[in-house]
């Protein structure tokens, strides 16, 4: 759903690329489902509290009703080769959509300047080499803030 919401945010023409990237980062940092968090942030930005409420209801209602209506059918066919193949294909599709969103976010943040690229490289390197993701994100954030401060002093 993240890719769909991101595409809708772009299509609305209300958000800049930076706002979309910031909202996606914020949605992943807030506890809870990312799609619901992102819908909340987008709805609140467009129409305030009522927009946030409607966006969250719109995001959560369709999957809830789908699961409620299809759960009996899915449970009776679970483990069959056809359903197993379907879920493997759907999983591959999810990887592509999330990868595309990740690529756009990385491109938007890294291509803005060398300071942002340095912060991204430090964060990614720390996480790849086994440092806890929270610590890696904090290190990248502090580096980015520090580099911006250096820029403003010079």
Buried (B, 14 or more C-beta within 10 A) or exposed (E): BBBEBBEEBBEEEEBEBEBBBBBBEEBEEBEEBBBBBBBBBBBBBBEEEEBBBBBBBEBBEEEEEEEEEEEEEEEEEEEEEEBEEEEEEEEEEEEEBEEBBEEBBBEBBBEEEEBBBBBBEBBBEBBEEEBEEEEBBEBBEEBBEEBBEEEEEE
